[in-house]
Amino acid sequence: MKVDTVIFNGDSIFNEMGFIVRLISFDSLLDKEHNSFLDFGKRTKDGLEKNYRDTLYSKVGKIDFADYNNDKIKDILVQNISDVRSNWTYNLYLTDIKNRTLKKVKGFEEIKNPKLNQDLGIIESRVNSGTNYIEFYRLLNNDSIYKYDILVYDSMDGASEKSYKQALEKMRRK
């Protein structure tokens, strides 16, 4: 069995010293839903004090960091799948440095190509398909997502840009 490990020293990512993020990926012929462990913890002289571990699937083992819950601490995104049009999904883990743990956001892995709109605190999903489109989400109670009932078709023209701006204005009023 082949094993790959990606380790991030949290000193350069979080506002606190000594945290480690580790993704251990392995080939699995038996389990198509789980091929990786995500570990999060405090570095000790003996290695890693594991404060959080999750078993997940990650096709390419990519990790990103961005503050999705606006607490000024970067959260952890672990790539999940990629479809035939290269729409990527991610698992989102909200970082709780004070309690030395993570909270996995339910349903986030369904959002294709997620990107945080900092101005509104919403998550935009720009989907590549036969007809490209944009969907909008927000975090709900820091443990799940809410999908707005707004869909913008993106034909890369002025009409699409106008529809996009109208959608943002509608969400701003909510």
Secondary structure, 3 states (H helix, E strand, C coil): CCEEEEEEEHHHCCCCCCEEEEEEEECCCCCCCCCEEEEEEEEECCEEEEEEEEEECCCCCCEEEECCCCCCCCEEEEEEEECCCCCEEEEEEEEECCCCEEEECECHHHCCCEEEECCCCEEEEEECCCCCEEEEEEEECCCEEEEEEEEEECCCCHHHHHHHHHHHHHHHHC
